[in-house]
Amino acid sequence: MAVNAITPARIDAALQFIRTKRSGGDVLLETIKSGYPRPLSPIYPQLSTIEQTMVQNIFLGMSAQKAAAKAAQDMDSAIQQQ
């Protein structure tokens, strides 16, 4: 289970939880403070899959520049088909 999987969503509750239940909570607190909700878009799931594929391609050895270019092309295509 991820470290933040059971952290409450409300900031005040999350702060209390992290202070009492987690060691090294500073990293988690920064994540909570800098997080944004996912964008509202009918094609967000498709764009998210493209982004995940990009990261996997990098982990599998594709250059970051080539993986990002492919992802950008795939996203542009998905947006145009909308």
CYANA upper distance limits for C-alpha pairs under 8 A (distance plus 0.5 A):
  1 MET  CA      5 ALA  CA      7.00
  4 ASN  CA     28 LEU  CA      7.51
  7 THR  CA     14 ALA  CA      6.25
  7 THR  CA     17 PHE  CA      7.36
  7 THR  CA     18 ILE  CA      7.95
  8 PRO  CA     13 ALA  CA      6.45
  8 PRO  CA     14 ALA  CA      5.39
  8 PRO  CA     17 PHE  CA      7.95
  9 ALA  CA     13 ALA  CA      7.90
  9 ALA  CA     14 ALA  CA      6.87
 10 ARG  CA     14 ALA  CA      6.42
 11 ILE  CA     15 LEU  CA      6.51
 11 ILE  CA     32 ILE  CA      8.17
 12 ASP  CA     16 GLN  CA      6.92
 13 ALA  CA     17 PHE  CA      6.56
 14 ALA  CA     18 ILE  CA      6.48
 15 LEU  CA     19 ARG  CA      6.60
 15 LEU  CA     29 LEU  CA      7.78
 16 GLN  CA     20 THR  CA      6.74
 17 PHE  CA     21 LYS  CA      6.07
 17 PHE  CA     22 ARG  CA      7.89
 18 ILE  CA     22 ARG  CA      5.44
 18 ILE  CA     23 SER  CA      8.18
 18 ILE  CA     25 GLY  CA      6.18
 18 ILE  CA     29 LEU  CA      8.25
 19 ARG  CA     23 SER  CA      8.32
 19 ARG  CA     25 GLY  CA      7.45
 24 GLY  CA     28 LEU  CA      8.31
 25 GLY  CA     29 LEU  CA      6.55
 26 ASP  CA     30 GLU  CA      6.78
 27 VAL  CA     31 THR  CA      6.89
 28 LEU  CA     32 ILE  CA      6.78
 29 LEU  CA     33 LYS  CA      6.66
 30 GLU  CA     34 SER  CA      6.59
 31 THR  CA     35 GLY  CA      6.36
 39 PRO  CA     44 TYR  CA      7.54
 40 LEU  CA     44 TYR  CA      7.48
 43 ILE  CA     47 LEU  CA      6.81
 43 ILE  CA     78 ALA  CA      8.18
 43 ILE  CA     79 ILE  CA      8.17
 43 ILE  CA     82 GLN  CA      8.10
 44 TYR  CA     48 SER  CA      6.45
 45 PRO  CA     49 THR  CA      6.72
 46 GLN  CA     50 ILE  CA      6.88
 46 GLN  CA     78 ALA  CA      8.11
 47 LEU  CA     51 GLU  CA      6.77
 47 LEU  CA     75 MET  CA      6.60
 47 LEU  CA     78 ALA  CA      8.06
 48 SER  CA     52 GLN  CA      6.66
 49 THR  CA     53 THR  CA      6.61
 50 ILE  CA     54 MET  CA      6.70
 50 ILE  CA     71 ALA  CA      6.47
 50 ILE  CA     74 ASP  CA      7.50
 50 ILE  CA     75 MET  CA      7.49
 51 GLU  CA     55 VAL  CA      6.96
 51 GLU  CA     71 ALA  CA      7.01
 52 GLN  CA     56 GLN  CA      6.74
 53 THR  CA     57 ASN  CA      6.54
 53 THR  CA     71 ALA  CA      8.42
 54 MET  CA     58 ILE  CA      6.89
 54 MET  CA     67 ALA  CA      5.84
 54 MET  CA     68 ALA  CA      6.92
 54 MET  CA     70 LYS  CA      8.17
 54 MET  CA     71 ALA  CA      6.43
 55 VAL  CA     59 PHE  CA      6.81
 55 VAL  CA     67 ALA  CA      8.17
 56 GLN  CA     60 LEU  CA      6.61
 57 ASN  CA     61 GLY  CA      6.92
 57 ASN  CA     62 MET  CA      5.94
 57 ASN  CA     67 ALA  CA      6.84
 58 ILE  CA     62 MET  CA      5.27
 58 ILE  CA     63 SER  CA      6.49
 58 ILE  CA     64 ALA  CA      6.18
 58 ILE  CA     67 ALA  CA      6.91
 62 MET  CA     66 LYS  CA      7.23
 62 MET  CA     67 ALA  CA      6.75
 63 SER  CA     67 ALA  CA      6.63
 64 ALA  CA     68 ALA  CA      6.44
 65 GLN  CA     69 ALA  CA      6.62
 66 LYS  CA     70 LYS  CA      6.67
 67 ALA  CA     71 ALA  CA      6.63
 68 ALA  CA     72 ALA  CA      6.53
 69 ALA  CA     73 GLN  CA      6.70
 70 LYS  CA     74 ASP  CA      6.64
 71 ALA  CA     75 MET  CA      6.51
 72 ALA  CA     76 ASP  CA      6.55
 73 GLN  CA     77 SER  CA      6.71
 74 ASP  CA     78 ALA  CA      6.69
 75 MET  CA     79 ILE  CA      6.61
 76 ASP  CA     80 GLN  CA      6.66
 77 SER  CA     81 GLN  CA      6.73
 78 ALA  CA     82 GLN  CA      6.97
